[in-house]
């Protein structure tokens, strides 16, 4: 790995780390903000999910901006919105203002994942992308670890509002590092017009090949991140009877396991491809194992909790390989939009799942802040069925080979 490649990897991984911390920070904040503001499960789900709504809503424009202005400029600027958002969130005295802050955070970090994958695609060979994407996800996954036991420890001596101030400062520092240290890529300055690029995004959404690749991964990723960033703690406390510290420890195990899974599957994919197993198949196998793990957890399989939740984390992130599959189907000048379009769909589903889980839980009366096991099992059962249906779509053979996207020709002619 050259020094430039290492710089690209570290700087954009740092951006995704910040994004991941913001994604799951309400997992640690939940007991405090629920107590301070008297929130129900539905209220908490809506408040937390606004991050994903802001994230999803920004995907189409940031995808176009990435392909037009490059990852360095766009990421550094948008991260400043995230810093402003967490400061608004931390200073808020009402749920309405907190919602505004949470929405700003989502918009501010909306570019981090797509920018990282685009930058990697520009500086690394295609064959190395599954591993490099997995490594970025692993570093981002540290954010999932941080909102487990480490955040619980910090909240033992610092208020959640003080933590918000610190997170804002960290975000500004990462933005400055990306602006000053990340390399520019010359090809981003010779793109087609913004109008043509927006048309290209529409053609991506009309591509049968795009939806075939995305089918299983968007649902599994939507479920995984909806749970990891909020509801997994409630399941551990309400269904499995763990205390707050034990639940936080298992959440951290899940985060570490996700990191290992992203790197492991990324490395294994290249080796398996040499043996004739496609990246598409490897991705599908990993997601199927994630679905199986959820069923085992629901059935309370007689296995150690640490093992089951480690498996949940290892297999939960495998759908990220679909970004590398997309990179092989679409040309380089479209990768920013393809990545952000895929992310858009995932985050819309996370938004919907977080609200939906909260709505299902709220149909049962809470006792001391806890919901009955039947409420959680109902929510999980619905999610498992949705994933199984998407798995069938993913596994069915394609009827025909997709034609070359029309917007590619348009951009080459522009």
C-alpha positions in Angstrom: 0.0 0.0 0.0 1.5 3.4 -1.0 1.6 6.4 1.3 -1.2 8.0 -0.7 -3.4 4.9 -0.5 -2.8 4.7 3.2 -3.7 8.4 3.7 -6.9 7.9 1.7 -7.8 4.8 3.7 -7.2 6.4 7.2 -8.8 9.8 6.5 -12.0 8.4 5.0 -12.2 5.6 7.6 -12.1 8.3 10.3 -15.0 10.0 8.7 -17.0 6.8 8.7 -16.0 6.2 12.3 -17.6 9.5 13.2 -20.7 8.6 11.2 -21.0 5.3 13.0 -20.7 6.9 16.5 -23.5 9.3 15.7 -25.6 6.5 14.3 -25.6 4.5 17.5 -24.9 7.1 20.2 -28.6 7.1 21.3 -28.1 3.5 22.4 -26.2 4.9 25.3 -28.1 8.1 25.6 -31.5 6.4 25.6 -32.0 5.8 29.4 -31.0 9.4 30.1 -33.0 11.3 27.5 -36.0 9.0 28.1 -35.9 9.9 31.8 -35.2 13.6 31.2 -37.9 14.1 28.6 -40.4 11.2 29.4 -40.2 9.6 26.0 -42.2 6.4 25.0 -40.6 3.7 22.8 -42.3 5.2 19.7 -41.0 8.7 20.6 -37.4 7.3 21.1 -37.6 5.4 17.8 -38.7 8.5 15.9 -36.1 10.7 17.5 -33.3 8.3 16.8 -34.5 7.4 13.3 -34.4 11.1 12.2 -30.6 10.6 11.7 -31.4 8.0 9.1 -34.1 10.1 7.5 -31.6 13.0 7.1 -28.9 10.6 5.9 -31.2 9.1 3.3 -32.7 12.4 2.1 -29.2 13.7 1.4 -28.0 10.7 -0.6 -29.0 11.7 -4.1 -27.6 15.2 -4.0 -24.4 14.2 -2.2 -23.9 11.3 -4.7 -24.0 13.8 -7.6 -21.7 16.2 -5.7 -19.2 13.4 -5.0 -18.9 12.6 -8.7 -18.7 16.3 -9.6 -16.5 17.8 -6.8 -14.7 14.8 -5.3 -14.7 13.1 -2.0 -12.3 15.4 -0.2 -14.3 18.6 -0.6 -17.7 17.2 -0.1 -17.0 15.2 3.0 -15.0 18.0 4.8 -17.8 20.5 4.3 -20.8 18.2 5.1 -19.1 17.0 8.4 -19.5 20.6 9.7 -23.3 20.2 9.5 -22.9 17.1 11.7 -20.9 19.0 14.3 -23.6 21.7 14.4 -26.2 19.0 14.7 -24.7 17.3 17.7 -24.3 20.7 19.4 -27.9 21.5 18.8 -29.0 18.1 20.0 -26.9 18.4 23.2 -28.2 21.9 24.0 -31.8 21.1 23.3 -34.4 21.5 26.1 -37.3 20.0 24.0 -37.9 17.0 21.8 -38.6 19.3 18.8 -35.2 20.9 18.9 -33.5 17.5 19.5 -35.2 16.3 16.4 -33.7 19.2 14.4 -30.3 18.4 15.7 -30.6 14.7 15.0 -31.7 15.5 11.4 -28.7 17.8 10.9 -26.4 15.1 12.1 -27.8 12.6 9.5 -27.4 15.1 6.7 -23.8 16.0 7.9 -22.5 12.4 7.9 -24.6 11.3 4.9 -21.6 11.4 2.6 -19.1 9.5 4.7 -19.7 6.0 3.5 -20.2 6.8 -0.1 -17.1 9.1 -0.1 -15.0 6.4 1.4 -16.0 3.8 -1.1 -15.6 6.2 -4.0 -12.1 7.3 -2.8 -11.1 3.6 -2.4 -12.4 2.8 -5.9 -10.3 5.6 -7.3 -7.0 4.6 -5.6 -7.2 0.8 -5.3 -7.6 -2.0 -7.9 -11.1 -3.5 -8.2 -9.9 -6.9 -7.0 -8.9 -5.3 -3.7 -12.1 -3.4 -3.0 -14.0 -6.2 -1.0 -11.1 -6.2 1.5 -10.5 -2.5 1.6 -14.3 -1.7 1.9 -14.4 -4.3 4.7 -11.5 -2.6 6.5 -13.3 0.8 6.3 -16.4 -0.9 7.7 -14.3 -2.4 10.5 -12.9 1.0 11.5 -16.4 2.4 11.3 -17.5 -0.5 13.4 -15.3 0.8 16.2 -18.0 3.4 16.5 -20.5 0.6 17.3 -18.1 -0.6 20.0 -17.7 2.9 21.4 -21.5 3.3 22.0 -21.5 0.1 24.1 -19.4 -0.3 27.2 -17.0 2.7 26.6 -19.9 5.2 26.3 -21.6 3.7 29.4 -18.4 4.2 31.3 -18.1 7.8 30.2 -21.7 8.5 31.1 -20.9 7.4 34.6 -18.9 10.6 35.2 -20.0 13.0 32.4 -23.5 14.1 31.3 -24.8 13.1 27.9 -24.8 16.8 27.0 -21.1 17.1 27.7 -20.5 14.0 25.5 -22.3 15.9 22.7 -19.9 18.8 23.0 -16.9 16.5 22.7 -18.3 14.7 19.7 -18.8 18.0 17.9 -15.2 19.0 18.5 -14.0 15.5 17.2 -16.1 16.0 14.1 -14.6 19.4 13.3 -11.1 18.0 13.7 -11.9 15.1 11.3 -13.3 17.6 8.7 -10.2 19.8 8.9 -7.9 16.7 8.5 -9.8 15.6 5.4 -9.8 19.1 3.8 -6.0 19.6 4.4 -4.6 16.1 4.0 -6.8 14.0 1.7 -5.6 13.9 -2.0 -7.6 15.3 -4.8 -8.5 13.1 -7.8 -8.2 15.0 -11.1 -10.9 13.1 -12.9 -13.6 14.6 -10.6 -13.0 18.0 -12.3 -13.9 16.7 -15.7 -17.4 15.3 -15.2 -20.6 15.8 -17.2 -23.0 18.6 -16.2 -24.9 18.3 -12.9 -28.1 17.9 -14.9 -26.8 14.9 -16.8 -25.5 13.4 -13.5 -28.9 13.8 -11.9 -30.4 12.0 -14.9 -27.8 9.3 -14.3 -29.1 8.7 -10.8 -32.6 8.2 -12.1 -31.3 5.6 -14.6 -29.6 3.8 -11.7 -32.9 3.5 -9.9 -34.5 2.2 -13.1 -31.8 -0.5 -13.5 -33.0 -4.1 -13.0 -29.4 -5.1 -12.2 -29.1 -2.6 -9.5 -32.2 -3.8 -7.7 -31.2 -7.5 -8.1 -27.9 -6.8 -6.4 -29.5 -4.6 -3.8 -32.5 -6.8 -2.9 -31.3 -8.9 0.0 -28.6 -6.5 1.2 -30.7 -3.4 1.7 -33.2 -5.3 3.9 -30.5 -7.1 6.0 -28.5 -4.0 6.4 -31.6 -2.0 7.3 -32.5 -4.5 10.0 -28.9 -4.8 11.4 -28.3 -1.1 11.8 -31.8 -0.4 13.1 -31.2 -3.0 15.8 -27.6 -2.2 16.5 -28.1 1.6 16.8 -31.1 1.4 19.1 -33.2 -1.7 19.8 -30.7 -4.4 20.5 -30.2 -3.0 24.0 -33.9 -3.2 24.7 -34.0 -6.8 23.5 -31.1 -7.8 25.7 -32.7 -6.2 28.7 -36.4 -7.1 28.2 -36.2 -10.5 26.5 -32.9 -12.0 27.8 -33.0 -10.3 31.2 -29.5 -8.7 31.2 -28.6 -5.7 33.3 -27.5 -2.4 31.7 -23.8 -3.2 32.0 -24.2 -6.8 30.6 -26.3 -5.5 27.7 -23.7 -2.8 26.9 -20.9 -5.4 27.0 -22.8 -7.6 24.6 -23.4 -4.6 22.3 -19.7 -4.0 22.3 -19.0 -7.7 21.5 -21.5 -7.3 18.6 -19.5 -4.3 17.4 -16.2 -6.0 17.5 -17.6 -9.1 15.8 -19.0 -6.9 13.0 -15.5 -5.4 12.5 -14.1 -8.9 12.3 -16.8 -10.1 9.9 -16.3 -7.1 7.5 -12.6 -7.8 7.3 -12.9 -11.6 7.3 -15.5 -11.7 4.6 -13.7 -9.1 2.5 -10.5 -11.1 2.7 -12.3 -14.4 2.1 -14.2 -13.1 -0.9 -11.0 -12.7 -3.0 -9.8 -16.1 -2.1 -13.2 -17.7 -2.8 -13.4 -16.0 -6.2 -10.2 -17.7 -7.2 -12.0 -21.0 -6.4 -14.9 -20.1 -8.6 -17.3 -18.7 -6.0 -18.6 -15.3 -7.1 -18.6 -12.2 -4.8 -22.4 -12.1 -5.3 -22.6 -15.7 -3.9 -20.3 -14.9 -0.9 -22.4 -11.9 -0.1 -25.6 -14.0 -0.2 -24.2 -16.7 2.0 -23.1 -14.3 4.6 -26.6 -12.6 4.7 -28.3 -16.0 4.9 -26.2 -16.9 7.9 -27.2 -13.5 9.5 -30.9 -14.5 9.0 -30.3 -17.9 10.6 -28.6 -16.3 13.6 -31.6 -14.1 14.2 -33.9 -17.2 14.2 -31.6 -18.9 16.7 -31.7 -15.8 19.0 -35.5 -15.7 18.8 -35.7 -19.4 19.6 -33.3 -18.9 22.5 -31.0 -21.6 21.2 -29.0 -23.2 24.0 -25.8 -21.5 23.1 -23.7 -18.8 25.0 -25.2 -15.3 24.6 -21.7 -14.0 23.7 -21.4 -16.5 20.8 -24.9 -15.8 19.4 -24.4 -12.0 19.5 -20.9 -12.4 18.0 -22.4 -14.3 15.1 -25.1 -11.6 14.8 -22.3 -9.1 14.4 -20.0 -11.2 12.1 -22.8 -11.9 9.6 -24.7 -8.7 10.1 -22.3 -6.6 8.1 -21.7 -9.0 5.2 -24.3 -7.2 3.0 -21.7 -4.4 2.6 -20.0 -6.6 0.0 -22.8 -5.5 -2.4 -21.0 -2.2 -2.8 -18.1 -4.0 -4.3 -20.4 -6.0 -6.5 -21.9 -2.7 -7.7 -18.4 -1.4 -8.4 -17.9 -4.2 -10.9 -21.2 -3.6 -12.7 -21.1 0.2 -13.1 -18.3 2.4 -14.5 -16.0 4.4 -12.3 -17.5 7.8 -13.1 -20.8 6.7 -11.6 -19.6 5.0 -8.4 -20.4 7.9 -6.2 -24.0 7.9 -7.3 -24.4 4.1 -7.2 -23.0 3.9 -3.7 -25.1 6.8 -2.4 -28.2 5.4 -4.1 -27.7 2.1 -2.4 -27.1 3.8 0.9 -30.2 5.9 0.4 -32.4 2.8 0.2 -30.6 1.1 3.2 -31.1 4.2 5.4 -34.7 4.7 4.4 -35.3 1.1 5.6 -33.4 1.8 8.8 -35.6 4.8 9.4 -38.7 2.8 8.7 -37.6 -0.2 10.8 -36.7 1.9 13.8 -40.0 3.6 13.8 -41.8 0.4 13.0 -40.2 -1.5 15.9 -41.0 1.3 18.3 -44.6 1.3 17.1 -44.9 -2.5 17.5 -43.5 -2.3 21.0 -45.8 0.5 22.0 -48.8 -1.7 21.3 -47.9 -3.5 24.6 -48.0 -1.7 28.0 -44.5 -0.9 29.3 -43.6 -1.8 32.9 -40.7 0.1 34.4 -39.4 1.1 31.0 -39.5 -2.5 29.8 -41.7 -4.2 27.2 -42.8 -7.8 27.3 -41.0 -10.5 25.3 -44.0 -11.0 23.1 -43.7 -7.5 21.8 -40.1 -7.9 20.8 -40.7 -11.3 19.3 -43.5 -9.9 17.2 -41.3 -7.1 15.8 -38.4 -9.5 15.2 -40.7 -12.0 13.5 -41.9 -9.4 11.0 -38.3 -8.4 10.2 -37.3 -12.1 9.7 -40.1 -12.6 7.2 -39.2 -9.5 5.2 -35.6 -10.7 5.0 -36.6 -14.2 3.9 -38.7 -12.7 1.1 -35.8 -10.5 -0.1 -33.5 -13.5 0.0 -35.7 -15.3 -2.4 -35.5 -12.4 -4.8 -31.7 -12.3 -4.5 -31.4 -16.1 -5.1 -33.7 -16.3 -8.1 -31.8 -16.4 -11.4 -31.8 -13.2 -13.5 -34.1 -13.3 -16.6 -31.7 -11.5 -18.8 -28.4 -9.7 -18.7 -28.9 -6.0 -18.0 -28.1 -3.6 -20.8 -25.4 -1.0 -20.3 -26.9 1.9 -18.4 -28.0 4.7 -20.8 -26.6 7.4 -18.6 -23.0 6.1 -19.1 -23.3 6.9 -22.8 -24.8 10.3 -22.0 -21.9 11.2 -19.7 -19.3 10.0 -22.2 -20.9 12.2 -24.9 -21.1 15.3 -22.6 
